[in-house]
Amino acid sequence: MSKEMSKVFEAFGFPNVNISINKMQSPQRNTQIQKVKKAKTETYPELKHEVKEILEPETKVTEKPGYLKIVVKLPDVKKVSDIKIRKFSESLEIRAYFKDKMYFKVVPIIENSKIIENKFANEMLKIELAQTR
C-alpha cells in the first residue's frame, strides 16, 4: 500500500516521498469507533438504510428575488417517508431512498429563508422557499 501511495504523491509532483504504514490494534480505539457509529445511527435514523449506490438526482432550481423553487426528480421513490430534507442556514440537503440506492443533493438556498411548500408526487419533489425578514 505504501508503494501505491508513493506513486500517487509522485503523480502530483512530490517525488521521493517515503510512506510507511503500520497497523496497530487498540481495543480502546475500536470501542471509540463503535460508540461513534452507534451515536450517528441514533442521531440520523436514515443511516439505517443499507446504501450500495449514491446518485445525484436531476434538479431544477428557479430563483426570483426572495423566492426559490426547487424541483428534484427522484425515479423509483414512491413514499414521502423515504425522503429526508434537512435545512441549514445556507443550504438544503435532500436524501431519498429506494432499495439499496440513495439520491443525495445539496442545494444552496437564500439566506434567512423558510420552506413554504413541500410536495411529492409522481416521483417529483417540489420545494418552495421564501426569504423572511
URLINDA-V390680 format. One record per backbone hydrogen bond with DSSP energy under -0.5 kcal/mol. NH is the residue of the N-H (numbers start at 1). CO is the residue of the C=O. If there is no record, write none. Layout:
nh & co
NH & CO
NH & CO
This chain:
nh & co
5 & 1
6 & 2
7 & 3
8 & 4
9 & 5
10 & 6
11 & 7
12 & 8
13 & 10
14 & 9
18 & 16
22 & 20
24 & 22
30 & 26
31 & 27
32 & 28
33 & 29
34 & 30
35 & 31
36 & 32
37 & 33
38 & 34
39 & 35
40 & 36
41 & 37
42 & 38
43 & 39
44 & 40
45 & 43
47 & 44
48 & 45
49 & 46
51 & 49
52 & 50
52 & 100
53 & 100
55 & 53
55 & 102
57 & 55
60 & 71
62 & 69
63 & 61
64 & 67
67 & 64
68 & 129
69 & 62
70 & 127
71 & 60
72 & 125
73 & 58
74 & 72
74 & 123
77 & 74
82 & 79
83 & 80
84 & 95
86 & 93
88 & 91
92 & 107
93 & 86
94 & 92
94 & 105
95 & 84
96 & 103
97 & 82
98 & 101
101 & 98
102 & 53
103 & 96
104 & 55
105 & 94
107 & 92
109 & 90
113 & 110
114 & 130
116 & 114
116 & 128
117 & 128
119 & 126
121 & 124
124 & 121
125 & 72
126 & 119
126 & 124
127 & 70
128 & 117
129 & 68
130 & 114
131 & 66
132 & 112
